[in-house]
Amino acid sequence: MHPKNFVICDVEKEYARNLMQAISARKELGFQMHLFQNLEHLEAFSKKKEIHILLLGEDYPAGKRKEISANVRYVLVKGEEKGLLPDEKGIYKYQSVDMILTRILEDSMDGGELLRHKEGRGGQLIGIYSPVHRIGKTRFALELGKELSKEGPVLYLNLEEYSGMDYYFPQNTGQNLGDLLYYIRQDKGNLGLRISAMAGQTGGLDYVAPIPVIQDLRAVGEEEWLRLFEEIFSNCMYKHVILDLGDGIRGLYPILRACRTVYTLYTDDPVSQAKLRQYSENLRVTGFEDVLEHTVQKKVQVKAGDL
């Protein structure tokens, strides 16, 4: 399937370049980005290639804008929407890239035909888990995710009771993992676009905010978690999904079994070693010994403040 042409044209060169770079970073969307400032050049481009999504600055006259052919047209407005053409939609210019993308992606989901997401190519589910607490597990998971994102799109999901996400990701997208599970339960479809609309990003790594209420997290069943991971790989372009796992979720061992690789952190101190032995024995006596076959044990040095 050919990538969708996403075109930005605005007189503010630096603004347009930054917006294009931020949208380009969302690799899972599969957009082919194009940037213009000259309407004549844009018009010539539109006669050669199909423009699927067009963002035009309001500084260009309406009479000139209408000459540009595009499937869906947005005008970047600085305030009140004035002088828009019938097929144009106003979108406030000076807001976050996430808000701009959310508006566009939500429109696409309502319309049904604006964007057809690439078929998922499958990917690897990576679990980060340790029976030893306060060992730097979340920091390790995030650093691993950022490193893997150099090879392709990566999604980070935190399934801990107390995630500390306000510290790691102060940006609030307004939606969390509970909302994503709701969409799947309702068979809403367009999961790839839903994730793109609600995901935040840091250092090239995508993330969906965790479920904030412990009781809600514990209420999610094993089958729901496994279905979520399957749906992500079926409908999204993520090459890796990293699970930051805690003890409080239902179906922990089946989830670890579903992972391609499990990283288990430990230290040399006697308490850590005793917990690691007990965890390994629990896997054996409960029939999940095969989890150990794809587990990579990582010895770490715990520093003050590590989580």
C-alpha positions as CSV (number, residue, x, y, z in Angstrom):
1,M,0.0,0.0,0.0
2,H,1.3,3.4,-1.0
3,P,1.9,6.0,1.8
4,K,-0.5,8.9,2.1
5,N,0.8,12.3,1.0
6,F,0.5,14.7,3.9
7,V,1.3,18.3,2.7
8,I,2.0,21.4,4.9
9,C,2.1,24.8,3.3
10,D,2.6,27.9,5.5
11,V,4.3,31.3,5.3
12,E,6.0,30.7,8.7
13,K,8.9,28.6,7.5
14,E,10.3,27.5,10.9
15,Y,6.8,26.7,12.2
16,A,6.0,24.6,9.1
17,R,9.4,22.8,9.3
18,N,9.0,21.9,13.0
19,L,5.4,20.7,12.4
20,M,6.5,18.5,9.6
21,Q,9.4,17.0,11.6
22,A,7.1,16.3,14.5
23,I,4.5,14.5,12.4
24,S,7.3,12.6,10.5
25,A,8.5,11.2,13.8
26,R,5.2,9.3,14.1
27,K,6.5,6.6,11.8
28,E,3.6,4.3,12.5
29,L,1.2,6.6,10.6
30,G,3.1,5.9,7.4
31,F,2.7,9.5,6.0
32,Q,4.8,10.8,3.1
33,M,5.5,14.3,4.3
34,H,5.8,17.3,1.9
35,L,6.5,21.0,2.8
36,F,5.8,24.1,0.7
37,Q,5.7,27.9,1.1
38,N,5.0,28.8,-2.5
39,L,1.4,28.2,-3.6
40,E,2.4,27.9,-7.3
41,H,4.8,25.1,-6.5
42,L,2.1,23.4,-4.4
43,E,-0.4,23.7,-7.2
44,A,2.0,22.1,-9.6
45,F,2.6,19.3,-7.1
46,S,-1.1,18.7,-6.7
47,K,-1.5,18.2,-10.4
48,K,1.1,15.4,-10.4
49,K,0.4,13.7,-7.1
50,E,-2.7,13.0,-5.0
51,I,-2.7,15.0,-1.8
52,H,-4.5,13.1,0.9
53,I,-4.2,15.6,3.8
54,L,-3.5,19.3,3.3
55,L,-2.7,21.9,6.0
56,L,-2.7,25.4,4.6
57,G,-2.0,28.6,6.4
58,E,-4.8,31.2,6.5
59,D,-2.4,33.8,5.2
60,Y,-3.0,32.5,1.7
61,P,-6.0,34.1,-0.1
62,A,-9.1,31.8,-0.3
63,G,-9.1,32.3,-4.1
64,K,-5.7,30.9,-4.3
65,R,-6.3,28.1,-1.8
66,K,-9.2,26.7,-3.8
67,E,-6.9,26.0,-6.8
68,I,-5.2,23.3,-4.8
69,S,-6.7,19.9,-5.1
70,A,-6.7,17.7,-2.0
71,N,-8.9,14.9,-0.4
72,V,-9.1,16.6,3.0
73,R,-8.2,20.2,3.6
74,Y,-7.4,22.0,6.8
75,V,-6.7,25.7,7.3
76,L,-4.3,26.6,10.1
77,V,-6.1,29.5,11.8
78,K,-4.6,31.9,14.4
79,G,-7.9,32.8,16.0
80,E,-11.5,32.9,14.8
81,E,-12.3,31.0,11.7
82,K,-13.1,33.4,8.9
83,G,-13.4,33.1,5.2
84,L,-13.1,29.3,5.0
85,L,-14.2,27.6,1.8
86,P,-17.0,25.0,2.0
87,D,-14.6,22.1,1.8
88,E,-12.1,23.5,4.3
89,K,-11.9,22.8,8.1
90,G,-10.3,25.2,10.5
91,I,-7.7,24.0,12.9
92,Y,-6.1,26.2,15.5
93,K,-2.4,26.7,14.5
94,Y,-0.8,27.4,17.9
95,Q,-1.5,24.3,19.8
96,S,0.5,21.1,20.4
97,V,1.3,18.8,17.5
98,D,-0.5,16.1,19.5
99,M,-3.7,18.1,19.5
100,I,-3.4,18.9,15.8
101,L,-2.9,15.2,15.0
102,T,-5.7,14.1,17.3
103,R,-8.1,16.4,15.5
104,I,-7.1,15.0,12.1
105,L,-7.1,11.4,13.1
106,E,-10.4,11.6,14.9
107,D,-11.9,13.2,11.7
108,S,-10.5,10.3,9.8
109,M,-12.0,7.7,12.1
110,D,-15.4,9.4,11.8
111,G,-15.2,9.6,8.0
112,G,-13.9,6.1,7.6
113,E,-12.2,6.7,4.3
114,L,-9.7,9.5,5.0
115,L,-6.9,7.2,6.1
116,R,-6.5,3.5,5.6
117,H,-3.8,2.4,7.9
118,K,-1.1,0.0,6.7
119,E,-1.7,-3.6,7.6
120,G,0.3,-4.6,10.6
121,R,3.5,-6.5,9.8
122,G,3.7,-8.2,13.2
123,G,6.3,-7.4,15.8
124,Q,8.0,-8.5,19.0
125,L,6.4,-8.3,22.4
126,I,9.1,-7.6,25.0
127,G,8.4,-7.9,28.7
128,I,10.4,-6.2,31.5
129,Y,9.7,-7.9,34.8
130,S,11.5,-8.5,38.1
131,P,10.4,-10.0,41.4
132,V,12.9,-7.5,43.0
133,H,11.4,-4.0,43.4
134,R,13.1,-0.6,43.2
135,I,15.7,-1.9,40.9
136,G,15.5,0.5,38.0
137,K,13.1,-1.6,35.9
138,T,11.1,1.3,34.4
139,R,14.3,3.3,33.6
140,F,15.7,0.2,31.9
141,A,12.5,-0.3,29.9
142,L,12.4,3.3,28.6
143,E,16.1,3.2,27.7
144,L,15.6,-0.1,25.8
145,G,12.6,1.4,24.0
146,K,14.4,4.5,22.9
147,E,17.3,2.4,21.6
148,L,15.0,0.1,19.7
149,S,13.1,3.0,18.2
150,K,16.1,3.8,16.1
151,E,15.3,0.6,14.2
152,G,11.5,1.2,13.9
153,P,8.3,2.3,15.7
154,V,8.2,1.2,19.4
155,L,5.3,1.4,21.8
156,Y,5.8,1.4,25.6
157,L,3.0,0.3,27.9
158,N,3.2,0.4,31.7
159,L,1.2,-2.3,33.5
160,E,2.3,-1.4,37.0
161,E,0.0,-0.5,39.9
162,Y,2.1,2.5,40.7
163,S,3.7,3.6,37.5
164,G,5.1,7.1,38.4
165,M,4.3,8.2,35.0
166,D,3.8,11.9,36.0
167,Y,7.5,11.8,36.6
168,Y,8.6,10.0,33.5
169,F,6.0,11.5,31.1
170,P,4.6,14.8,32.4
171,Q,2.9,15.4,29.1
172,N,-0.8,14.5,29.5
173,T,-2.6,13.4,26.3
174,G,-5.9,13.1,28.1
175,Q,-6.4,9.4,27.4
176,N,-4.9,6.3,28.9
177,L,-4.6,2.5,28.5
178,G,-8.1,2.1,30.0
179,D,-9.6,4.1,27.1
180,L,-7.7,1.9,24.6
181,L,-9.1,-1.2,26.2
182,Y,-12.6,0.3,26.1
183,Y,-12.3,0.9,22.3
184,I,-11.3,-2.8,21.8
185,R,-14.2,-4.0,24.0
186,Q,-16.6,-2.0,21.9
187,D,-15.0,-3.2,18.6
188,K,-14.6,0.4,17.5
189,G,-12.1,-0.5,14.8
190,N,-9.3,1.8,13.5
191,L,-7.1,0.8,16.5
192,G,-4.0,2.1,14.8
193,L,-5.4,5.5,14.4
194,R,-6.8,5.5,18.0
195,I,-3.4,4.8,19.4
196,S,-1.8,7.5,17.2
197,A,-4.4,9.9,18.5
198,M,-3.8,9.2,22.2
199,A,-0.1,8.3,22.3
200,G,2.5,10.7,23.6
201,Q,6.1,10.5,22.5
202,T,9.6,11.0,24.0
203,G,12.9,10.4,22.4
204,G,11.3,8.6,19.4
205,L,9.4,6.3,21.7
206,D,5.6,6.2,21.7
207,Y,3.7,5.5,24.9
208,V,0.1,5.3,26.1
209,A,-0.5,6.6,29.6
210,P,-1.1,3.8,32.2
211,I,-4.4,3.1,34.0
212,P,-4.3,5.5,36.9
213,V,-6.6,3.7,39.3
214,I,-5.3,0.4,40.8
215,Q,-8.7,-1.2,41.0
216,D,-9.3,-0.6,37.3
217,L,-5.9,-2.1,36.4
218,R,-6.7,-5.2,38.5
219,A,-10.1,-5.6,36.9
220,V,-8.5,-6.2,33.4
221,G,-8.5,-9.9,32.7
222,E,-5.8,-12.0,31.1
223,E,-7.8,-12.5,27.9
224,E,-8.2,-8.7,27.5
225,W,-4.5,-8.0,27.8
226,L,-3.6,-10.7,25.3
227,R,-6.2,-9.5,22.9
228,L,-4.9,-5.9,23.2
229,F,-1.4,-7.0,22.3
230,E,-2.7,-9.1,19.3
231,E,-4.8,-6.1,18.1
232,I,-1.8,-3.8,18.3
233,F,0.3,-6.0,16.1
234,S,-2.5,-6.7,13.7
235,N,-3.5,-3.0,13.2
236,C,-0.4,-1.0,13.9
237,M,3.1,-0.7,12.5
238,Y,5.0,-1.1,15.8
239,K,8.1,-3.2,15.4
240,H,8.3,-3.7,19.2
241,V,5.8,-3.3,22.1
242,I,7.5,-3.0,25.5
243,L,5.6,-4.1,28.5
244,D,6.7,-2.7,31.9
245,L,5.1,-5.3,34.1
246,G,4.2,-5.3,37.8
247,D,2.9,-8.0,40.1
248,G,-0.6,-6.6,40.4
249,I,-2.0,-7.5,36.9
250,R,-4.0,-10.6,36.3
251,G,-2.5,-13.1,34.0
252,L,1.1,-12.1,34.6
253,Y,2.6,-15.5,33.7
254,P,0.6,-16.0,30.5
255,I,1.6,-12.5,29.5
256,L,5.3,-13.4,30.1
257,R,4.8,-16.5,28.1
258,A,3.4,-14.5,25.2
259,C,6.5,-12.2,25.1
260,R,9.3,-13.0,22.6
261,T,11.9,-11.9,25.2
262,V,11.6,-11.2,28.9
263,Y,14.2,-9.1,30.7
264,T,14.5,-9.9,34.4
265,L,16.6,-7.5,36.4
266,Y,18.5,-8.5,39.5
267,T,21.3,-7.6,41.9
268,D,23.9,-9.6,43.7
269,D,22.6,-9.0,47.2
270,P,21.2,-12.1,49.1
271,V,17.6,-10.8,49.2
272,S,17.5,-10.2,45.5
273,Q,19.0,-13.7,44.8
274,A,16.4,-15.3,47.1
275,K,13.5,-13.6,45.3
276,L,14.9,-14.5,41.9
277,R,15.1,-18.2,43.0
278,Q,11.6,-18.2,44.4
279,Y,10.2,-16.6,41.2
280,S,11.9,-19.2,39.0
281,E,10.6,-22.0,41.2
282,N,7.1,-20.5,40.9
283,L,7.3,-20.6,37.2
284,R,8.3,-24.2,37.3
285,V,5.6,-25.5,39.7
286,T,2.8,-23.6,37.9
287,G,3.7,-24.9,34.5
288,F,5.3,-21.8,33.1
289,E,8.9,-23.0,33.1
290,D,9.1,-22.2,29.4
291,V,9.1,-18.5,30.3
292,L,12.7,-19.0,31.5
293,E,13.7,-20.2,28.1
294,H,13.2,-16.8,26.6
295,T,14.3,-14.8,29.7
296,V,17.4,-12.7,29.7
297,Q,18.6,-12.0,33.3
298,K,20.2,-8.6,33.6
299,K,22.4,-7.7,36.5
300,V,22.1,-4.1,37.5
301,Q,23.7,-1.6,39.9
302,V,20.9,0.2,41.8
303,K,21.4,3.9,42.2
304,A,19.5,6.2,44.5
305,G,16.2,7.2,42.9
306,D,16.0,4.3,40.6
307,L,12.5,2.8,40.1
